[in-house]
Amino acid sequence: MAEYELQQFEVSRTESRGAVRKLLTEHAEYGGWELARLRRYPDGTRRVWLRRRIIRVMRTL
């Protein structure tokens, strides 16, 4: 089974959809992150979970 590193952060309700999309795109392109979950709360804030696969290097002889 694959192992993942997780990152979580909140985005305020004042941030536009375009700004959030740009933020997530930058994380994906430059950090190798993918969107695991995005939850929007009744007050308008968004909680974002990103994940990226942990690559373990196998030692060879």
C-alpha positions as CSV (number, residue, x, y, z in Angstrom):
1,M,0.0,0.0,0.0
2,A,1.2,3.5,-0.8
3,E,2.3,5.9,1.9
4,Y,1.4,9.6,1.7
5,E,2.5,12.7,3.3
6,L,-0.4,15.0,4.2
7,Q,-0.7,18.8,4.4
8,Q,-3.7,20.6,5.7
9,F,-4.6,24.3,5.7
10,E,-7.6,26.6,5.8
11,V,-8.7,29.2,3.3
12,S,-10.8,32.1,4.4
13,R,-14.1,33.0,2.9
14,T,-12.7,36.2,1.5
15,E,-10.5,34.3,-0.9
16,S,-12.0,34.0,-4.4
17,R,-12.3,30.8,-6.2
18,G,-9.7,31.9,-8.7
19,A,-7.2,32.6,-5.9
20,V,-7.8,29.2,-4.3
21,R,-7.5,27.5,-7.7
22,K,-4.2,29.3,-8.3
23,L,-2.9,28.3,-4.9
24,L,-3.8,24.6,-5.4
25,T,-2.3,24.6,-8.9
26,E,1.0,26.0,-7.6
27,H,1.1,23.3,-4.9
28,A,0.4,20.6,-7.5
29,E,2.9,21.8,-10.1
30,Y,5.8,22.8,-7.9
31,G,5.4,20.6,-4.8
32,G,4.0,17.4,-6.3
33,W,0.8,17.6,-4.2
34,E,-2.6,16.3,-5.2
35,L,-6.0,17.3,-3.7
36,A,-7.1,14.6,-1.2
37,R,-10.1,16.5,0.2
38,L,-11.7,19.9,0.2
39,R,-14.4,20.7,2.7
40,R,-16.5,23.9,2.7
41,Y,-18.1,24.9,5.9
42,P,-21.4,26.9,6.4
43,D,-19.4,30.0,7.4
44,G,-17.7,30.0,4.0
45,T,-14.2,28.8,5.1
46,R,-12.6,25.9,3.2
47,R,-10.4,23.3,4.7
48,V,-8.0,21.7,2.2
49,W,-6.2,18.4,2.6
50,L,-3.3,17.8,0.1
51,R,-1.3,14.6,-0.2
52,R,1.8,13.4,-2.0
53,R,3.3,10.0,-2.3
54,I,6.3,9.1,-0.2
55,I,8.9,7.5,-2.4
56,R,11.2,5.2,-0.4
57,V,14.5,4.4,-2.0
58,M,15.4,0.7,-1.8
59,R,19.0,0.0,-1.0
60,T,20.8,-2.1,-3.6
61,L,23.9,-4.1,-3.2
